[in-house]
Each structure stands twice: as structure tokens, then as C-alpha cells.
Amino acid sequence: MRIPRIYDSKMQTQLGSELQLDESGANHVSKVLRLKTGDLIRVFDGRGHEFEATLVQVGKKTVVTLSRELTNNSESPLWVELLQVISRGDRMDFTLQKAVELGVSKIIPLTSERCGVKLDGERAAKKIESYQKLVISACEQCGRAVVPQVAPLQSLDSLLQELQTGSDNTPTTTPDGREFINITLDPRATHKLTSLPPTKAYRLLIGPEGGFSADEVQQTLAAGFTGVTLGPRILRTETTALVTLSILGSHFGDL
């Protein structure tokens, strides 16, 4: 029987310690899964630590005891940041869920000239919070113990300026010092994705349903992005990210 996995960022990494699950985790354990005292779950903190835990109290207040530390080797050897222009309806949710399953490391949601979604202020903040919850849920399902960050929503113009001038939000290297190759999908490009030099860190820029404007294409190239093609057919925005992540994982990662 598959043991349920629950995310809790405040978990202490000490065997034998007790943890009171947050409201979301407690509700899932008691009302959705209908688990009982003595049942086992797995708890992870989103930073790579995971424990098998025994339920000692179930209800509005749900408490577990951390009984065994687990080794989780589910992270991709690649560091891939997905720079995705947001899309309508549940397409963005689908993209984020599948990107997490394919090992994405960070997600930066963007707006652009042809972006069909208009968000600002409080609505934008709530949407990003919703995206982060979806990412956590995807990690619980697919077995990852490291939760990718969903960055605040920003415009493509703002992102490209940061990349050209330097910013803490868009450093030139990963946290462990790997240099990024910045790529964007362009049906007019002559280079295929598989022709890229092998590396372990990529920034992947995916446009909106209507594609980037001619000016935006020029701006991305000026900011250091390499245009690559996935072939002669035009893919939907939600398909593009998944195909690209799959190819990168297959050729340079662990797929």
C-alpha cells in the first residue's frame, strides 16, 4: 500500500520528535484519507528532508512522531528554471503540475504583450499563492522532497532588464555555482534543442498562446537567450514546456 506524503515546512529533522501538522495537512489526513492513530505517513519539509512518521493523534489537531529518516533521491541532476508566460484557464495549472513532475527547479511566471491574462496587485499575489500550493501538491504526489519556488509575477520586459543588468532574482549561476544557458523556443530558429552544449543548468523561456511579438523576440535574443526549435509543428504553450523539459531530461538529465 502506498504511504501518503504530507508537506510541512516547519518539520524538525530530529528522530523521535513530534510534529503537529498544519491545518491543510491535518484536514487531508483526517477527512480525505481518513487515517487513524497508528497509521504511517511520510512528511517532508520541502528542503530535501523526509521522514516516515506515525500518527499519534488524528483530528482537528493531528500529531505525528518522526520514526525513520528516509533517503530521497528524486531530484533531477539538472537545474531548470521555467520562465513561463501565464495562460488562461487551467492550462497554467496543468503546465506547473507536469513541470514539477519532470523535475523543474524554479518557476517564474511572466506577462507579455500577447498574454491573455490580466493580473495585478492583490489578484496577482493570490494567483501566485495558488500556484505555489499547486506545486506543493504536485511534489506530494510525485515523490519530490524539494519544493520548487514560484517567484512573484513580473513582466517579460522587467525580467529581461534584470538579466542584462544583473539581479539577485536572476543570478548568472545556480545556488551551487553552475552557469545558466538561457534558451527560448522560436519556430524560426535553426538550432534544435538537442544541439545545445551539454550543461546542468538551463533557463527556459516559454511564450504565451499567441507567441512573442517580433520586438519581444529581438529583446530576448539581445538579453542572451538562444532561440531553439522543437520541429516544424507549432505546439500549444502548455505542450511546449513539457516537451522541452522532457527532452532536456532525456538528453542531459535522468529521464
C-alpha positions in Angstrom: 0.0 0.0 0.0 1.3 3.4 -0.9 2.1 5.6 2.1 0.7 9.1 1.8 3.1 12.0 1.7 2.4 15.3 3.5 4.3 18.6 3.2 5.1 20.6 6.3 7.7 23.3 6.2 8.1 23.5 10.0 9.2 19.9 10.4 12.2 19.5 12.7 14.7 17.0 11.4 15.2 15.0 14.6 14.1 11.4 15.1 11.5 10.9 17.8 10.3 14.5 17.7 6.6 15.3 17.5 5.1 17.4 14.8 1.6 19.0 14.8 0.5 19.1 11.1 -0.7 22.4 9.8 -4.5 22.8 9.1 -4.2 21.7 5.5 -2.2 18.5 6.3 -4.5 17.7 9.3 -7.6 18.0 7.1 -6.1 15.8 4.4 -5.1 13.1 6.9 -8.3 13.1 8.9 -11.1 13.9 6.4 -9.7 13.0 3.0 -7.6 10.0 3.7 -9.5 9.0 6.9 -6.3 7.7 8.6 -6.3 6.6 12.2 -3.9 6.6 15.1 -1.0 4.3 14.5 -1.1 4.7 10.7 2.0 5.7 8.8 2.6 8.7 6.7 5.6 10.4 5.2 6.4 14.0 6.0 8.8 16.3 4.0 9.9 19.9 4.6 10.4 21.0 1.0 14.1 21.4 1.6 15.1 17.8 0.9 14.3 16.1 4.3 11.8 13.4 4.5 10.7 11.1 7.4 8.4 8.2 8.0 6.0 9.2 10.8 3.4 7.6 13.0 0.1 9.2 13.7 -0.4 9.6 17.5 -3.4 11.9 17.3 -5.9 12.5 14.5 -8.5 15.2 14.1 -8.5 19.0 14.0 -5.2 18.7 15.9 -3.2 16.0 14.1 0.2 15.0 15.6 2.8 12.6 14.3 6.1 11.2 15.7 9.0 11.1 13.3 10.1 7.5 13.4 12.5 7.0 10.5 14.6 9.3 8.3 14.3 8.5 4.6 16.7 8.9 1.7 15.1 10.8 -1.2 16.9 10.8 -4.5 14.1 12.1 -6.6 15.7 15.4 -7.6 16.9 15.9 -11.2 20.7 16.4 -11.8 19.6 19.4 -13.9 18.7 22.8 -12.6 16.0 24.1 -14.9 14.2 27.4 -14.3 10.9 27.7 -16.2 10.1 31.3 -17.3 6.5 30.8 -18.4 4.1 33.4 -19.7 0.9 32.7 -17.9 -2.1 31.3 -19.8 -5.8 31.2 -19.5 -8.0 28.7 -17.5 -6.4 25.6 -16.2 -3.6 25.5 -18.8 -1.2 27.1 -16.4 -2.1 24.8 -13.6 -1.5 21.8 -15.9 1.9 23.2 -17.0 3.1 23.8 -13.5 1.9 20.3 -12.3 3.7 18.5 -15.1 6.8 20.7 -14.9 7.2 19.7 -11.2 6.8 16.0 -12.2 9.5 16.5 -14.8 11.9 18.0 -12.2 11.8 21.7 -12.7 13.8 23.7 -10.1 12.1 27.1 -10.1 9.2 28.8 -11.8 9.0 32.4 -12.8 5.5 33.4 -14.1 5.5 36.2 -16.6 3.3 38.6 -18.5 3.9 39.7 -22.1 2.4 41.8 -24.9 0.1 38.9 -26.0 -0.6 37.4 -22.6 -4.3 36.8 -22.4 -4.4 37.0 -18.6 -4.5 40.4 -16.8 -3.4 40.3 -13.1 -2.1 42.9 -10.8 -1.8 43.8 -7.1 -3.7 41.5 -4.8 -5.1 39.3 -7.6 -1.6 38.6 -8.8 -0.4 37.8 -5.3 -3.3 35.4 -4.7 -2.7 33.7 -8.0 1.0 33.1 -7.2 -0.1 31.7 -3.8 -2.4 29.4 -5.6 0.4 28.3 -8.0 2.7 27.6 -5.0 0.0 25.4 -3.4 -0.4 23.5 -6.6 3.4 22.9 -6.8 3.4 21.6 -3.3 0.5 19.2 -4.1 2.4 18.0 -7.2 5.5 17.3 -5.0 3.4 15.3 -2.6 2.1 13.2 -5.5 5.3 12.7 -7.5 7.7 11.9 -4.6 9.9 15.0 -4.6 11.2 16.3 -1.3 12.4 19.7 -2.6 9.6 22.1 -3.4 10.3 24.5 -6.3 9.8 28.1 -5.6 7.2 30.0 -7.6 8.5 33.6 -8.0 6.3 36.7 -7.9 4.6 37.6 -11.2 6.6 40.0 -13.4 6.6 41.3 -16.9 8.9 40.0 -19.6 10.4 43.4 -20.0 11.3 43.5 -16.3 12.9 40.1 -16.4 15.0 40.8 -19.5 16.2 44.1 -17.9 17.3 42.1 -14.8 19.1 39.6 -16.9 21.0 42.3 -18.7 21.9 44.5 -15.7 22.2 41.8 -13.0 19.8 41.0 -10.2 19.5 38.8 -7.1 16.3 37.4 -8.6 18.1 36.3 -11.8 21.7 35.4 -11.0 24.0 34.1 -13.7 24.7 30.9 -11.8 22.6 28.4 -9.8 22.9 28.2 -5.9 25.7 25.6 -6.3 27.6 27.6 -8.9 26.5 26.2 -12.3 26.3 28.7 -15.1 23.0 29.0 -16.9 22.3 28.6 -20.6 19.3 30.7 -21.5 17.0 29.3 -24.2 13.7 30.3 -25.7 11.5 28.4 -28.2 11.4 30.0 -31.6 9.8 28.2 -34.6 12.0 30.2 -36.9 15.2 29.1 -35.2 17.7 26.8 -37.0 19.2 25.2 -33.9 17.4 22.2 -32.4 17.2 21.8 -28.6 19.4 18.7 -28.8 22.2 20.6 -30.4 22.8 22.7 -27.3 26.1 22.1 -25.4 25.6 19.8 -22.5 25.4 21.5 -19.2 23.5 21.2 -15.9 21.6 24.5 -15.7 19.1 26.0 -18.1 16.7 28.9 -18.1 13.7 28.0 -20.3 11.6 30.9 -21.6 8.1 29.9 -23.0 5.8 32.4 -24.6 2.1 32.9 -24.5 -0.6 31.3 -26.6 -0.2 34.0 -29.3 3.6 33.8 -29.2 6.1 36.6 -28.6 5.9 39.7 -30.7 8.7 40.5 -33.1 10.1 43.1 -30.7 10.0 40.7 -27.8 11.9 38.1 -29.8 14.6 40.6 -30.6 14.7 41.7 -26.9 15.1 38.1 -25.7 18.0 37.5 -28.1 19.6 40.7 -27.0 19.3 39.6 -23.4 21.4 36.5 -24.2 18.7 33.9 -25.0 19.4 31.3 -27.7 16.5 30.5 -29.9 15.8 26.8 -30.5 13.2 24.9 -32.3 11.2 21.7 -31.5 10.4 20.9 -35.1 8.2 22.0 -37.9 4.9 22.0 -36.0 3.6 24.7 -33.7 2.9 23.5 -30.2 0.5 24.9 -27.6 2.1 26.9 -24.8 1.2 24.1 -22.3 2.7 21.5 -24.5 5.9 23.4 -25.2 7.2 23.4 -21.7 6.5 19.7 -21.1 8.2 18.6 -24.4 11.2 20.8 -23.7 11.6 19.6 -20.1 11.3 16.0 -21.3 13.9 16.4 -24.0 16.3 18.2 -21.6 15.8 15.4 -19.0 16.2 12.7 -21.6 19.4 14.0 -23.2 21.1 15.7 -20.2 19.3 14.5 -17.1 17.8 11.4 -15.6 14.8 10.6 -17.7 
